Amino acid sequence: MERKVEICLKQLVKDRGISLRELARLSDIEPSIVNKLANNKREKIYLPHIERIADALDISDISEIIRLK
């Protein structure tokens, strides 16, 4: 069985009532990068981006952002 890392940004922003563009602004990450992360189109994840997203969304548990399927 093949495992895959999934980034769960779409549901997070939906739950918080903001857009991906707003998340990009809050986290100071290029909107194109946020969109690629949200659509699971990036093969490499830059950990400082995940940290900034967690700060912007006030998340303390990384499993809210990243899942292993």
N, C-alpha and C positions, 0 to 999 in steps of 0.2 A: 504494500500500500504506500503510495506516494504522499508525503506530507507537504503542505504548502503554507507559507506565511500569508496572512490576510491582514490588511490595514482597514480598520473599521471607521474611517472618517465620515462617510456619508451619513451613517446612523447617528454618530455623535453630534454633528452639526444640526441635523434634523431635530434631535432631542433638545438641543439648546436654542433652537429657533434662529440660527444664523446661517449664512451662506458659506460656501467654500471660499469665496472671495474675501468675506469678512474674517474668516479664520486665517487666511493668508496675511491680511493686514495686522491682525492681533498678534500673530506669531512672527511677523517680519520674515516671511518666506515667500518666494516668488509664487504668484498664483498658478503658474504652469506646473510647478513642482507639487503644490498641494493637490491640484487636479489629478496629476499622475499617481500620487499616493492614494488618493480617494478611489481611483479607478483600478488600483492594483496593477499599474503599468510600469512601475519602477522595479528593476531587479535589485538595485542596491539602495539600502536605506541608510541615510546619514543620521546617526544617533542624535547629534545636536538638533536636528529638525524635529525629531520625536520629543525631545526635551522641551523645545519651544512650544510645540503643539500642546503638550501636557500642561505647561505653564499657562498658556492662553485659555485653555478649557478647564483649568483648575482640577486636573486629574492627578491622582497620586498612585494609581495602580495601572501599570503599563498594559495589563491584559485588557483594559478598556479600549486601547488603541490597536494593539497587535494581538492576533490570535494565530494559533497553529492548527490547521485543519488537515 
